Amino acid sequence: MSRTSKPKKLSSVKLLEDIDLSPDSSLRDNLGPLTLEAGIGAEVRRLRKLRDLTVTELSAAAGISTGTLSKIENGGMGASVTTLNALAHVLNVPISQLFVETEERRDCSFVKAGKGVEIARGGSKAGHLYQLLGYSLVGAVGVDPYLVTLSTDAVPYSGFRYAGVRFVYMLAGKVVYRHADRTYILEPNDAMVFDAGARHGPEELLKTPIQYLSVNIYSRV
């Protein structure tokens, strides 16, 4: 991780959603042309989930109904400039970010070393630093890779629960990692894939600093 680049910070981390990992080729091949409405809706939904907001929370903060927000996110209706401006304000982005390219493209996210979006967790998860290394742009399945660093003063927390699948690959340090009713000692080059709907997380920090790659896989629908 570069010491010369200071990543932009966000206030929350994305939660996982329900997932369907069936080998349906449509999950890989539905990245064709987007309408303007569908592109805006996909971006609003992505930003809402990244900021850990429900449809009810975002619609209330933006002053629109939950039905209207659902239709916008699903590309079922266009939105006025006033509505888009309100959504952008709540999501803390410029309104221009809600507009995505609608020409044919293939999903690709590229992040240079040290340029990941930094998410520092407070409260019961103090000392947990997440760097978002990229994200899937469109499609039914979302994949968000994080570089997780637990500092020497980090507080253990094993109460994470998301609907989805998580992949963990240990890079540095040593940790007792809980998943459901079992614990695992993770050291460099150890890996786990598990149902993230069960309680999980670092329960005991044996050797800090600790660093691991965490890939969240979830459904957008």
Secondary structure, 3 states (H helix, E strand, C coil): CCCCCCCCEECCCCCCCCCCCCCCCHHHHCCCCCCHHHHHHHHHHHHHHHCCCCHHHHHHHHCCCHHHHHHHHCCCCCCCHHHHHHHHHHHCCCHHHHCCCCCCCCCCCCCCCCCCEEEEECHHHCCEEEEECCCCCCCCEEEEEEEEEECCCCCCCCCECCCCEEEEEEEEEEEEEEECCEEEEECCCCEEEEECCCCEEEEEEEEEEEEEEEEEEEECC
